[in-house]
Each structure stands twice: as C-alpha cells, then as structure tokens.
Amino acid sequence: MTRALICAAILGLSTPALAEPVNITPDMASVMVQTDAGPAEIARVQDNDNMVNGEWARTSRPCPNFCIQPMSPAEGVTTVGELEVIAALQDPDVVVVDSRVRADYLGGTIPGAVHIPYTEMTDRLDEVGCEVDFDGFQCDDPSQVLLFCNGPWCGQSPTAIRRMIEAGFPADHIHYYRGGMQVWRMLGLSVLVPAN
C-alpha cells in the first residue's frame, strides 16, 4: 500500500477507487477496423465513472416520430447486438451501414461503417452488391449488410431495410443493430467523428 493510502486509511478518509480494465469481452480489450481514413481502434472508455450525457442520455422522445421500434423490422432480417457488429466490421464480406441522415452521421458513427442515408438506400444498392438493371437493381447475390441508426426509438434503419426488401434485396442478407448509436455510446464503445 502506498503511503498516501495508509494515511487515508488511518484517518478514515475515503480513497479513490482503482480503475478496473473495461474490456469488450473477457478476452477482447479492443479490435482494429478499417475506415476510409485508415485503421481505427474500437475499445471501451476506460474511466469506470464514465456516463452517457447530452443527447444520448435522453430516454423519452415524442412518439410519433420517435416510437420504440420492433425487435425485427421485417421477416427474415436478423437482429444483432454489439459483438456481432464488431465481428461484422472485421469481416470483409459484410458492409456495415450507418443509415442515418447526414447531420446525425456527422455527430459520430461506428468506426468502419459506411454512410448511406436511409433516404438514399434503394438508389445506392450497387454499393452493397446489387447489379444495376434497366428497372433498377438486380440483387441475386448481394453482400451481407448490417444497418443501424440512432437507437431503439429510431426508425431510419428499419425504414431503409423495408425499402431494400421491397426493391428486391434478400431479407436473409440483412442484419439490424437495433441498439444503434445510443446503446453503442452507452457501452462506452469508440465513436468516430467524420470530417465534413
């Protein structure tokens, strides 16, 4: 014990808690993912007293527009959590899509995600493995995609997902991270603030 801790114990003073490591899992402290700007590390904030604040701490938004979303936005779509998002970011065969509007995206995104706003998703299906066709897109063998937005109350990625399926994108190639940026931030995971 250090001299300061011994003195504090004798005087009955409270001592600061020693910070415990904050891993992603017991065996994973961090991961590296590729971004447009180069490699980026995803880790959790190491401050054991860290708290979510500001916009991300808000629990109640008016419904509509901010209604709680269903666990699955469409039949055949797989809903995933944070560990699956991290695995997808490391898989070159999966495209992780931040489907939020530009203003939300510029406030911070998951490192390694590509930005395709939900309003543009069906016009940009070529970016997720569909072929341009005379009538739009042919999606016979597209990429696996994982979409997210602001959180369980955000309808941007569920809307994009339903529109993709209507345009012919196979539901079994779509993954939905329902927790979105709110839960990602709540867990203290790394956030990348894109350049304008």
Backbone bond lengths (Angstrom), bond angles and torsions (degrees), N, CA, C in turn:
res aa  C-N    CA-C-N  psi(-1)  N-CA   C-N-CA  omega(-1)  CA-C   N-CA-C  phi
1 M - - - 1.453 - - 1.528 108.66 -
2 T 1.321 115.58 141.46 1.458 118.47 179.72 1.521 109.93 -75.16
3 R 1.316 115.74 160.33 1.462 121.24 -179.52 1.534 111.04 -58.28
4 A 1.366 117.74 -39.38 1.469 121.04 -179.44 1.524 110.74 -64.74
5 L 1.343 117.59 -40.15 1.464 120.31 179.18 1.522 111.42 -68.58
6 I 1.341 117.75 -38.18 1.463 121.03 177.86 1.521 110.07 -63.57
7 C 1.333 117.45 -45.99 1.472 121.50 178.61 1.519 111.02 -61.20
8 A 1.319 116.96 -42.47 1.464 120.74 -179.87 1.519 109.97 -64.34
9 A 1.348 117.87 -39.73 1.463 121.35 -179.79 1.521 110.27 -65.96
10 I 1.351 117.65 -42.14 1.466 121.67 179.72 1.524 110.05 -63.70
11 L 1.325 117.30 -41.64 1.463 121.06 -177.85 1.523 112.65 -81.46
12 G 1.324 118.24 -5.26 1.462 121.17 179.46 1.518 113.34 76.04
13 L 1.319 117.14 20.04 1.453 120.51 -179.89 1.526 109.39 -83.01
14 S 1.328 115.13 152.23 1.464 117.77 176.34 1.521 108.82 -75.04
15 T 1.301 115.28 147.53 1.452 120.55 179.28 1.513 109.12 -112.99
16 P 1.326 117.36 148.49 1.460 119.01 179.30 1.527 110.12 -67.06
17 A 1.314 116.17 141.54 1.458 120.96 178.38 1.522 109.30 -70.83
18 L 1.317 114.77 138.67 1.452 119.03 176.22 1.517 108.05 -75.31
19 A 1.322 117.56 135.44 1.458 122.00 -177.76 1.521 109.96 -71.95
20 E 1.312 116.45 129.46 1.458 122.80 173.96 1.518 107.50 -90.28
21 P 1.336 118.63 145.50 1.464 120.28 178.41 1.521 110.78 -60.75
22 V 1.312 116.07 142.86 1.465 122.32 179.90 1.531 107.24 -112.70
23 N 1.316 115.76 93.06 1.457 121.06 179.15 1.525 110.31 -86.98
24 I 1.326 116.16 169.18 1.459 122.04 172.32 1.522 108.71 -76.65
25 T 1.335 116.58 -47.65 1.468 124.04 171.69 1.522 105.79 -135.34
26 P 1.337 119.31 171.91 1.464 118.87 179.55 1.529 113.46 -56.35
27 D 1.325 117.34 -30.34 1.456 121.16 -177.29 1.529 114.05 -104.80
28 M 1.324 118.07 3.07 1.471 120.85 -175.88 1.526 110.11 -132.63
29 A 1.337 115.72 108.98 1.459 120.07 178.20 1.523 111.06 -83.33
30 S 1.340 115.94 -37.53 1.460 120.44 -178.67 1.517 108.67 -162.53
31 V 1.333 116.05 168.36 1.464 122.17 174.70 1.524 108.07 -137.84
32 M 1.312 115.45 153.68 1.463 121.29 174.80 1.520 108.35 -103.43
33 V 1.337 116.45 136.06 1.460 121.84 176.67 1.525 108.26 -130.85
34 Q 1.314 115.36 157.25 1.455 120.64 177.98 1.527 110.42 -87.98
35 T 1.307 116.62 138.85 1.462 122.62 174.16 1.525 107.16 -128.56
36 D 1.311 117.00 171.99 1.462 120.48 176.47 1.529 111.63 -59.84
37 A 1.332 116.49 -27.09 1.467 121.17 -178.73 1.529 112.44 -93.26
38 G 1.335 117.72 4.32 1.463 121.54 -178.50 1.512 111.31 113.71
39 P 1.338 117.45 -170.18 1.463 120.33 -177.69 1.531 111.73 -65.15
40 A 1.333 114.67 145.94 1.468 120.79 176.45 1.523 108.30 -138.10
41 E 1.316 115.60 144.28 1.458 120.89 179.24 1.531 109.76 -93.90
42 I 1.320 115.19 135.08 1.463 120.43 170.35 1.521 106.36 -106.99
43 A 1.326 114.97 122.51 1.461 122.60 179.21 1.526 106.96 -147.73
44 R 1.305 116.11 175.18 1.456 119.89 175.30 1.519 109.36 -101.35
45 V 1.324 116.97 152.00 1.459 122.45 176.43 1.529 107.70 -58.41
46 Q 1.322 117.56 132.72 1.464 121.70 -174.92 1.526 113.82 -88.62
47 D 1.306 118.54 0.07 1.469 122.99 178.33 1.524 108.44 -83.32
48 N 1.340 117.39 111.10 1.463 121.29 -178.28 1.527 112.86 -64.71
49 D 1.323 117.91 -13.16 1.463 121.33 177.45 1.520 112.37 -102.21
50 N 1.323 118.08 7.10 1.468 121.82 -178.78 1.532 110.41 -60.98
51 M 1.325 116.26 141.32 1.459 122.05 177.66 1.520 109.77 -135.36
52 V 1.319 115.71 149.61 1.454 120.97 173.41 1.523 107.18 -73.15
53 N 1.333 116.85 136.56 1.460 118.96 178.52 1.517 109.56 -139.44
54 G 1.291 115.48 178.06 1.453 120.79 178.71 1.521 112.41 68.21
55 E 1.322 115.97 -146.31 1.469 122.43 -176.47 1.527 112.63 -55.75
56 W 1.324 116.92 -34.57 1.470 120.43 -175.62 1.516 112.45 -76.00
57 A 1.319 118.92 -13.57 1.457 121.75 177.96 1.529 112.05 -86.43
58 R 1.323 116.49 -11.16 1.472 119.93 180.00 1.524 110.11 -66.44
59 T 1.341 116.08 131.58 1.464 120.28 -178.84 1.522 112.65 -103.49
60 S 1.319 117.69 -18.77 1.459 119.49 -172.65 1.521 110.93 -131.38
61 R 1.314 114.34 120.25 1.460 121.61 177.51 1.522 106.55 -124.67
62 P 1.329 117.99 150.01 1.464 119.50 -175.96 1.536 112.39 -65.21
63 C 1.323 114.85 137.41 1.456 122.23 178.39 1.512 108.09 -119.46
64 P 1.364 119.60 124.49 1.442 125.21 -4.60 1.526 109.79 -70.43
65 N 1.191 119.69 161.99 1.435 141.91 12.22 1.515 113.12 -93.36
66 F 1.299 118.55 -17.34 1.459 121.16 -170.30 1.522 111.38 -102.18
67 C 1.316 117.15 59.92 1.462 122.52 -179.52 1.526 109.84 -84.20
68 I 1.310 116.92 151.67 1.461 121.43 177.38 1.524 108.38 -63.81
69 Q 1.314 115.48 131.06 1.462 121.74 -177.31 1.529 110.82 -85.72
70 P 1.332 117.41 150.22 1.467 119.45 176.12 1.527 110.29 -65.96
71 M 1.313 116.30 160.05 1.461 120.98 -179.63 1.528 111.03 -60.66
72 S 1.327 117.37 -36.73 1.455 121.05 176.52 1.520 108.72 -123.84
73 P 1.326 117.78 127.45 1.462 120.32 -176.82 1.533 113.74 -77.43
74 A 1.344 117.39 -16.01 1.465 121.31 -179.40 1.521 109.04 -164.34
75 E 1.312 115.80 152.66 1.462 121.03 178.71 1.524 110.30 -60.87
76 G 1.334 116.14 135.83 1.453 121.68 178.74 1.512 115.19 91.93
77 V 1.336 117.33 -12.99 1.464 122.10 179.62 1.534 108.40 -85.37
78 T 1.329 117.07 138.22 1.463 122.13 179.61 1.524 109.58 -97.21
79 T 1.329 116.15 124.53 1.467 121.29 176.19 1.523 108.16 -88.89
80 V 1.333 116.17 136.54 1.466 121.02 -174.78 1.527 111.22 -128.76
81 G 1.333 114.53 167.24 1.461 122.28 175.80 1.516 111.26 -110.71
82 E 1.310 115.14 -168.86 1.459 121.88 -173.02 1.533 113.13 -63.43
83 L 1.325 118.63 -41.00 1.464 119.84 -178.93 1.523 111.54 -64.53
84 E 1.326 116.39 -34.99 1.463 119.99 176.87 1.528 110.90 -70.73
85 V 1.333 117.19 -33.96 1.470 120.57 175.87 1.526 108.83 -63.88
86 I 1.323 117.48 -45.84 1.461 121.47 -179.90 1.531 110.16 -61.39
87 A 1.326 117.42 -42.95 1.467 120.68 177.92 1.527 110.53 -63.09
88 A 1.331 117.16 -41.62 1.466 120.84 179.40 1.521 111.53 -63.10
89 L 1.325 116.84 -37.69 1.467 120.63 179.00 1.528 111.99 -64.34
90 Q 1.316 116.76 -24.67 1.462 121.35 179.94 1.525 112.18 -93.57
91 D 1.323 117.58 -5.29 1.464 122.13 -177.59 1.525 109.50 -99.56
92 P 1.326 118.48 114.62 1.466 120.38 -177.46 1.531 113.50 -66.09
93 D 1.331 117.46 -12.78 1.465 120.93 179.64 1.531 112.94 -90.88
94 V 1.338 117.63 0.95 1.469 121.66 -179.90 1.522 108.76 -116.92
95 V 1.331 116.24 136.07 1.458 121.96 175.00 1.529 107.50 -105.09
96 V 1.328 116.95 116.12 1.464 121.71 176.94 1.522 106.62 -91.76
97 V 1.343 115.72 123.35 1.460 121.65 -172.38 1.525 111.11 -116.49
98 D 1.322 115.54 122.48 1.468 121.89 168.51 1.515 104.91 -84.92
99 S 1.328 117.03 107.85 1.473 121.22 -173.14 1.528 112.62 -95.13
100 R 1.317 117.47 14.36 1.468 120.27 -177.77 1.525 111.85 -80.24
101 V 1.318 114.98 161.99 1.458 120.26 175.46 1.523 109.00 -63.80
102 R 1.315 116.19 158.74 1.466 122.25 -173.09 1.533 113.11 -54.93
103 A 1.299 118.39 -43.84 1.470 120.65 -178.18 1.524 110.85 -59.37
104 D 1.328 118.03 -41.79 1.469 121.13 178.07 1.524 110.17 -66.16
105 Y 1.325 116.57 -45.02 1.464 122.30 -179.91 1.531 111.29 -58.28
106 L 1.328 117.16 -44.44 1.465 120.80 -178.50 1.525 112.73 -65.58
107 G 1.337 117.38 -18.29 1.458 120.93 176.82 1.522 113.27 -77.63
108 G 1.323 117.72 -7.93 1.463 122.28 178.54 1.510 110.88 134.17
109 T 1.331 115.44 139.13 1.459 121.54 -177.99 1.517 110.12 -137.09
110 I 1.311 116.02 174.01 1.454 121.58 174.96 1.528 107.74 -75.72
111 P 1.330 118.27 126.82 1.465 120.11 -179.73 1.535 111.18 -56.72
112 G 1.330 115.87 132.47 1.455 121.44 179.11 1.516 114.28 96.06
113 A 1.341 117.61 -10.92 1.465 120.87 178.31 1.525 109.77 -77.82
114 V 1.334 116.18 148.34 1.462 120.69 172.40 1.524 107.78 -99.56
115 H 1.304 115.92 149.50 1.458 120.03 -177.32 1.523 110.48 -99.41
116 I 1.330 115.33 113.97 1.461 122.10 171.13 1.531 105.67 -132.37
117 P 1.333 118.60 101.15 1.464 120.13 -178.26 1.530 111.83 -56.52
118 Y 1.318 116.14 145.68 1.463 120.92 -176.98 1.524 111.69 -56.85
119 T 1.331 117.32 -28.64 1.466 121.35 -179.82 1.528 112.35 -72.84
120 E 1.340 117.28 -15.48 1.466 122.06 -177.72 1.529 113.07 -111.80
121 M 1.331 117.75 -5.05 1.460 121.17 -170.31 1.525 112.99 -55.16
122 T 1.320 118.59 -48.04 1.468 119.72 -176.15 1.525 112.31 -73.23
123 D 1.322 118.64 -14.29 1.466 121.37 175.14 1.529 111.87 -89.29
124 R 1.331 116.77 -9.09 1.464 121.00 -175.10 1.534 112.32 -123.87
125 L 1.318 117.05 27.46 1.456 120.91 -178.44 1.527 112.76 -63.18
126 D 1.333 117.64 -19.00 1.462 120.23 175.48 1.526 111.23 -64.47
127 E 1.327 117.93 -22.68 1.458 121.91 179.07 1.525 112.61 -77.97
128 V 1.340 116.94 -9.51 1.462 121.63 178.22 1.530 110.92 -122.41
129 G 1.333 116.25 29.67 1.448 121.14 169.60 1.515 118.17 94.80
130 C 1.310 119.37 4.47 1.464 121.14 176.55 1.528 109.20 -87.19
131 E 1.307 116.16 155.44 1.457 121.92 179.33 1.525 109.66 -100.54
132 V 1.332 116.48 138.18 1.461 120.92 176.69 1.526 108.31 -64.58
133 D 1.326 115.79 134.97 1.467 122.72 -178.47 1.523 107.43 -130.73
134 F 1.314 117.49 165.52 1.468 121.01 178.92 1.528 111.69 -59.01
135 D 1.328 116.94 -34.69 1.468 121.38 -178.00 1.522 112.90 -96.43
136 G 1.296 118.92 8.77 1.461 122.05 -178.03 1.508 110.89 136.30
137 F 1.329 117.17 -101.68 1.460 121.91 -177.70 1.522 110.20 -138.09
138 Q 1.322 115.16 147.70 1.448 122.91 172.36 1.520 106.23 -108.63
139 C 1.332 116.79 119.57 1.464 121.06 -174.15 1.526 110.83 -116.14
140 D 1.342 116.87 57.59 1.461 121.09 -178.29 1.523 112.84 -71.66
141 D 1.319 117.77 -41.55 1.462 121.46 -177.81 1.532 110.16 -141.46
142 P 1.338 116.47 64.95 1.470 119.10 -176.83 1.528 111.84 -78.14
143 S 1.306 115.60 175.21 1.461 122.53 175.26 1.524 109.78 -67.60
144 Q 1.317 115.33 161.14 1.458 120.81 165.62 1.527 105.02 -76.60
145 V 1.326 117.90 135.56 1.455 121.05 179.37 1.525 110.10 -126.56
146 L 1.313 115.44 151.53 1.457 122.36 176.38 1.523 106.48 -131.75
147 L 1.332 116.46 119.86 1.463 121.07 -177.87 1.526 110.89 -110.12
148 F 1.326 115.65 147.01 1.466 121.62 174.28 1.516 108.80 -145.27
149 C 1.339 114.89 163.18 1.465 120.69 173.53 1.526 108.85 -139.65
150 N 1.329 119.24 -136.95 1.462 121.21 -171.28 1.523 115.45 -81.51
151 G 1.319 118.84 -27.99 1.460 120.09 -178.65 1.510 111.38 163.11
152 P 1.323 117.33 -174.16 1.464 121.84 -176.11 1.531 114.25 -60.93
153 W 1.302 117.28 -13.79 1.464 122.99 -179.56 1.525 112.00 -102.14
154 C 1.329 117.58 2.70 1.465 122.15 -174.04 1.524 110.33 -99.82
155 G 1.313 117.30 128.81 1.453 122.02 -177.91 1.519 114.81 -97.82
156 Q 1.337 118.95 6.28 1.463 119.98 -176.08 1.533 112.30 -66.91
157 S 1.326 118.65 -51.75 1.470 118.59 -179.88 1.525 112.02 -70.25
158 P 1.351 121.30 -38.77 1.464 118.73 174.86 1.532 112.35 -59.09
159 T 1.322 117.42 -37.95 1.469 120.64 177.66 1.522 110.05 -65.30
160 A 1.333 117.42 -45.40 1.471 121.18 178.23 1.518 110.78 -59.69
161 I 1.319 116.81 -42.63 1.467 121.45 -178.97 1.523 110.94 -62.57
162 R 1.314 117.48 -47.53 1.477 120.03 179.86 1.524 111.08 -63.17
163 R 1.326 117.51 -38.84 1.468 120.84 178.10 1.527 111.34 -67.05
164 M 1.329 117.47 -38.34 1.465 121.01 177.45 1.528 110.89 -60.87
165 I 1.325 115.78 -44.94 1.470 120.23 -179.27 1.525 110.08 -64.28
166 E 1.336 116.84 -42.49 1.469 120.66 177.48 1.532 111.09 -60.94
167 A 1.337 117.39 -31.00 1.471 121.99 -179.83 1.528 112.38 -83.17
168 G 1.335 117.44 -1.09 1.455 120.89 176.57 1.516 116.28 105.42
169 F 1.325 117.78 3.50 1.466 120.72 177.77 1.529 108.10 -75.36
170 P 1.341 119.07 129.63 1.471 120.45 -176.90 1.531 112.78 -67.97
171 A 1.329 115.23 128.74 1.465 121.21 -178.48 1.520 112.23 -59.27
172 D 1.332 117.16 -32.80 1.468 119.36 -177.60 1.532 112.75 -73.62
173 H 1.321 117.72 -0.83 1.467 122.31 174.23 1.532 111.49 -103.04
174 I 1.333 116.59 6.42 1.468 121.25 -175.49 1.530 110.08 -114.39
175 H 1.335 114.87 133.77 1.459 122.79 174.48 1.531 107.24 -120.87
176 Y 1.322 115.26 143.97 1.473 121.69 -175.40 1.513 108.97 -123.11
177 Y 1.342 116.89 119.25 1.459 121.52 173.55 1.528 107.17 -93.58
178 R 1.312 116.05 94.21 1.464 122.37 -175.29 1.529 112.48 -66.03
179 G 1.326 117.77 -32.66 1.465 120.63 -178.60 1.517 113.27 -62.60
180 G 1.320 116.41 -33.38 1.460 121.60 176.10 1.522 113.71 55.86
181 M 1.319 114.93 -161.44 1.461 120.77 -174.84 1.516 113.12 -64.40
182 Q 1.327 118.98 -29.76 1.456 119.53 -179.46 1.527 111.03 -64.75
183 V 1.321 117.65 -48.05 1.464 120.17 -179.50 1.532 110.17 -72.84
184 W 1.330 117.78 -37.81 1.469 121.26 176.60 1.525 109.80 -55.33
185 R 1.340 116.17 -46.93 1.473 120.74 179.36 1.530 111.14 -69.75
186 M 1.330 116.97 -36.75 1.459 120.46 -179.87 1.534 110.78 -60.88
187 L 1.331 116.94 -32.69 1.456 121.34 178.83 1.523 112.41 -84.35
188 G 1.333 117.22 0.96 1.456 120.89 176.99 1.512 113.79 71.71
189 L 1.336 117.55 26.25 1.450 120.98 179.70 1.535 111.10 -81.60
190 S 1.306 116.19 153.78 1.467 122.29 -176.33 1.515 112.27 -57.32
191 V 1.324 115.39 140.74 1.464 123.29 177.30 1.523 107.49 -125.61
192 L 1.326 115.45 135.18 1.461 121.70 178.29 1.527 108.01 -103.70
193 V 1.328 116.58 125.82 1.468 121.04 175.82 1.522 107.01 -95.44
194 P 1.354 117.30 109.50 1.468 120.45 -177.04 1.526 111.92 -67.54
195 A 1.323 114.61 152.40 1.459 120.05 172.28 1.534 107.53 -72.65
196 N 1.316 116.80 147.67 1.464 120.07 179.79 1.475 108.58 -56.86
